[in-house]
Amino acid sequence: MIAITVFLEAHPEHTDALLAEIVENAGHSRKEPGCRKWEYSRHLQDPLKFCLYEVYDDVAAMESHLASPHVKRWMEEAPKYFAAKMAGRFDIIGLDAR
């Protein structure tokens, strides 16, 4: 399985707009066949910071997700709402099987 993590820091005046974009993206992504998990969190002490955590069956599912119309829209629209972004793609090697 493959994980994508994304850390975002919103422009203060665009926090609500960024959150709305995240919620919309999550709704579409969760319907994809290879998507196992799509979560988003807000930092406890800094409400401008968000973390997205996505899990896909395999690289093909991740690539399909990244090529989808809603992700292309996200890549065009969302950046104007955040001041900083850090992202990575990971091979899950320690799965919590509880």
PyRosetta script that sets phi, psi and omega in degrees:
from pyrosetta import init, pose_from_sequence

init()
pose = pose_from_sequence("MIAITVFLEAHPEHTDALLAEIVENAGHSRKEPGCRKWEYSRHLQDPLKFCLYEVYDDVAAMESHLASPHVKRWMEEAPKYFAAKMAGRFDIIGLDAR")
pose.set_psi(1, 153.9)
pose.set_omega(1, -176.8)
pose.set_phi(2, -119.4)
pose.set_psi(2, 137.2)
pose.set_omega(2, 176.1)
pose.set_phi(3, -115.4)
pose.set_psi(3, 143.6)
pose.set_omega(3, 170.3)
pose.set_phi(4, -118.8)
pose.set_psi(4, 130.5)
pose.set_omega(4, 172.0)
pose.set_phi(5, -118.8)
pose.set_psi(5, 139.4)
pose.set_omega(5, 179.7)
pose.set_phi(6, -134.9)
pose.set_psi(6, 127.1)
pose.set_omega(6, 174.9)
pose.set_phi(7, -110.3)
pose.set_psi(7, 126.7)
pose.set_omega(7, -177.8)
pose.set_phi(8, -125.1)
pose.set_psi(8, 144.2)
pose.set_omega(8, 170.6)
pose.set_phi(9, -122.5)
pose.set_psi(9, 118.9)
pose.set_omega(9, -176.4)
pose.set_phi(10, -76.5)
pose.set_psi(10, 149.9)
pose.set_omega(10, 164.0)
pose.set_phi(11, -65.6)
pose.set_psi(11, 135.6)
pose.set_omega(11, -176.2)
pose.set_phi(12, -51.9)
pose.set_psi(12, -37.9)
pose.set_omega(12, -177.3)
pose.set_phi(13, -78.7)
pose.set_psi(13, -6.4)
pose.set_omega(13, -176.9)
pose.set_phi(14, -121.6)
pose.set_psi(14, 17.2)
pose.set_omega(14, -177.1)
pose.set_phi(15, -59.7)
pose.set_psi(15, -46.5)
pose.set_omega(15, -178.9)
pose.set_phi(16, -65.5)
pose.set_psi(16, -39.4)
pose.set_omega(16, 179.0)
pose.set_phi(17, -65.8)
pose.set_psi(17, -41.1)
pose.set_omega(17, 178.2)
pose.set_phi(18, -63.7)
pose.set_psi(18, -44.9)
pose.set_omega(18, 179.2)
pose.set_phi(19, -60.9)
pose.set_psi(19, -39.7)
pose.set_omega(19, 177.9)
pose.set_phi(20, -62.5)
pose.set_psi(20, -40.1)
pose.set_omega(20, 176.9)
pose.set_phi(21, -64.3)
pose.set_psi(21, -41.2)
pose.set_omega(21, 178.9)
pose.set_phi(22, -62.0)
pose.set_psi(22, -47.3)
pose.set_omega(22, -179.1)
pose.set_phi(23, -60.7)
pose.set_psi(23, -43.7)
pose.set_omega(23, 179.6)
pose.set_phi(24, -64.3)
pose.set_psi(24, -44.8)
pose.set_omega(24, 179.6)
pose.set_phi(25, -61.9)
pose.set_psi(25, -43.0)
pose.set_omega(25, 179.2)
pose.set_phi(26, -59.7)
pose.set_psi(26, -43.4)
pose.set_omega(26, -179.1)
pose.set_phi(27, -58.9)
pose.set_psi(27, -43.3)
pose.set_omega(27, 178.1)
pose.set_phi(28, -70.4)
pose.set_psi(28, -45.0)
pose.set_omega(28, -175.0)
pose.set_phi(29, -63.2)
pose.set_psi(29, -39.2)
pose.set_omega(29, -178.3)
pose.set_phi(30, -63.9)
pose.set_psi(30, -18.3)
pose.set_omega(30, 179.5)
pose.set_phi(31, -87.0)
pose.set_psi(31, -9.3)
pose.set_omega(31, -178.2)
pose.set_phi(32, -70.4)
pose.set_psi(32, 140.0)
pose.set_omega(32, -176.4)
pose.set_phi(33, -59.7)
pose.set_psi(33, -34.6)
pose.set_omega(33, -176.7)
pose.set_phi(34, -93.3)
pose.set_psi(34, 4.1)
pose.set_omega(34, -178.4)
pose.set_phi(35, -88.6)
pose.set_psi(35, 118.0)
pose.set_omega(35, 179.2)
pose.set_phi(36, -91.0)
pose.set_psi(36, -30.8)
pose.set_omega(36, -175.1)
pose.set_phi(37, -157.7)
pose.set_psi(37, 141.6)
pose.set_omega(37, 174.6)
pose.set_phi(38, -147.7)
pose.set_psi(38, 99.7)
pose.set_omega(38, -176.4)
pose.set_phi(39, -117.4)
pose.set_psi(39, 153.5)
pose.set_omega(39, 173.6)
pose.set_phi(40, -137.4)
pose.set_psi(40, 144.0)
pose.set_omega(40, -176.9)
pose.set_phi(41, -134.1)
pose.set_psi(41, 158.6)
pose.set_omega(41, 176.2)
pose.set_phi(42, -118.8)
pose.set_psi(42, 137.6)
pose.set_omega(42, -178.4)
pose.set_phi(43, -59.4)
pose.set_psi(43, 139.3)
pose.set_omega(43, -177.9)
pose.set_phi(44, -66.4)
pose.set_psi(44, -38.9)
pose.set_omega(44, -176.8)
pose.set_phi(45, -100.2)
pose.set_psi(45, -16.9)
pose.set_omega(45, -176.4)
pose.set_phi(46, -131.5)
pose.set_psi(46, 98.3)
pose.set_omega(46, -175.0)
pose.set_phi(47, -68.2)
pose.set_psi(47, -3.6)
pose.set_omega(47, 175.8)
pose.set_phi(48, -84.5)
pose.set_psi(48, -12.7)
pose.set_omega(48, -174.1)
pose.set_phi(49, -103.7)
pose.set_psi(49, 135.4)
pose.set_omega(49, -179.4)
pose.set_phi(50, -129.3)
pose.set_psi(50, 152.9)
pose.set_omega(50, 174.5)
pose.set_phi(51, -128.4)
pose.set_psi(51, 128.6)
pose.set_omega(51, 175.0)
pose.set_phi(52, -107.3)
pose.set_psi(52, 136.9)
pose.set_omega(52, 179.1)
pose.set_phi(53, -132.6)
pose.set_psi(53, 117.8)
pose.set_omega(53, -175.7)
pose.set_phi(54, -122.9)
pose.set_psi(54, 141.2)
pose.set_omega(54, 177.4)
pose.set_phi(55, -129.2)
pose.set_psi(55, 131.4)
pose.set_omega(55, -179.1)
pose.set_phi(56, -123.4)
pose.set_psi(56, 152.8)
pose.set_omega(56, -179.0)
pose.set_phi(57, -56.5)
pose.set_psi(57, -41.5)
pose.set_omega(57, -174.9)
pose.set_phi(58, -163.2)
pose.set_psi(58, -178.7)
pose.set_omega(58, -178.9)
pose.set_phi(59, -61.8)
pose.set_psi(59, -39.7)
pose.set_omega(59, -179.9)
pose.set_phi(60, -60.5)
pose.set_psi(60, -42.5)
pose.set_omega(60, 178.4)
pose.set_phi(61, -65.0)
pose.set_psi(61, -40.4)
pose.set_omega(61, 177.7)
pose.set_phi(62, -63.8)
pose.set_psi(62, -44.7)
pose.set_omega(62, -179.8)
pose.set_phi(63, -65.4)
pose.set_psi(63, -37.3)
pose.set_omega(63, 175.7)
pose.set_phi(64, -62.0)
pose.set_psi(64, -43.3)
pose.set_omega(64, 176.8)
pose.set_phi(65, -59.2)
pose.set_psi(65, -48.9)
pose.set_omega(65, -176.4)
pose.set_phi(66, -65.6)
pose.set_psi(66, -22.6)
pose.set_omega(66, 179.0)
pose.set_phi(67, -93.2)
pose.set_psi(67, -2.6)
pose.set_omega(67, -175.5)
pose.set_phi(68, -70.8)
pose.set_psi(68, 154.5)
pose.set_omega(68, -179.6)
pose.set_phi(69, -59.0)
pose.set_psi(69, -38.3)
pose.set_omega(69, -177.8)
pose.set_phi(70, -70.1)
pose.set_psi(70, -31.7)
pose.set_omega(70, 176.9)
pose.set_phi(71, -73.6)
pose.set_psi(71, -38.9)
pose.set_omega(71, 175.6)
pose.set_phi(72, -59.8)
pose.set_psi(72, -41.3)
pose.set_omega(72, 176.9)
pose.set_phi(73, -62.8)
pose.set_psi(73, -44.8)
pose.set_omega(73, 177.8)
pose.set_phi(74, -55.5)
pose.set_psi(74, -46.0)
pose.set_omega(74, -177.4)
pose.set_phi(75, -63.9)
pose.set_psi(75, -27.5)
pose.set_omega(75, 178.5)
pose.set_phi(76, -85.3)
pose.set_psi(76, -39.1)
pose.set_omega(76, -171.4)
pose.set_phi(77, -94.4)
pose.set_psi(77, -43.7)
pose.set_omega(77, -170.8)
pose.set_phi(78, -66.7)
pose.set_psi(78, -34.9)
pose.set_omega(78, -175.3)
pose.set_phi(79, -56.6)
pose.set_psi(79, -26.5)
pose.set_omega(79, 179.2)
pose.set_phi(80, -68.9)
pose.set_psi(80, -15.4)
pose.set_omega(80, -178.2)
pose.set_phi(81, -95.0)
pose.set_psi(81, -13.2)
pose.set_omega(81, -179.1)
pose.set_phi(82, -117.9)
pose.set_psi(82, 148.4)
pose.set_omega(82, -179.6)
pose.set_phi(83, -90.7)
pose.set_psi(83, -26.1)
pose.set_omega(83, -177.9)
pose.set_phi(84, -148.5)
pose.set_psi(84, 148.6)
pose.set_omega(84, 178.4)
pose.set_phi(85, -146.0)
pose.set_psi(85, 136.2)
pose.set_omega(85, 171.5)
pose.set_phi(86, -135.9)
pose.set_psi(86, 131.2)
pose.set_omega(86, -176.4)
pose.set_phi(87, -140.4)
pose.set_psi(87, 156.3)
pose.set_omega(87, 176.4)
pose.set_phi(88, -154.9)
pose.set_psi(88, 157.8)
pose.set_omega(88, 177.3)
pose.set_phi(89, -117.8)
pose.set_psi(89, 135.8)
pose.set_omega(89, -171.5)
pose.set_phi(90, -135.5)
pose.set_psi(90, 145.5)
pose.set_omega(90, 170.1)
pose.set_phi(91, -87.6)
pose.set_psi(91, 120.1)
pose.set_omega(91, -178.6)
pose.set_phi(92, -74.0)
pose.set_psi(92, 116.7)
pose.set_omega(92, -177.3)
pose.set_phi(93, -113.7)
pose.set_psi(93, -6.8)
pose.set_omega(93, 178.0)
pose.set_phi(94, -134.8)
pose.set_psi(94, 78.2)
pose.set_omega(94, -175.2)
pose.set_phi(95, -78.0)
pose.set_psi(95, 132.2)
pose.set_omega(95, 174.4)
pose.set_phi(96, -80.9)
pose.set_psi(96, 107.0)
pose.set_omega(96, -174.5)
pose.set_phi(97, -101.4)
pose.set_psi(97, 26.5)
pose.set_omega(97, 178.9)
pose.set_phi(98, -63.7)
pose.dump_pdb("model.pdb")
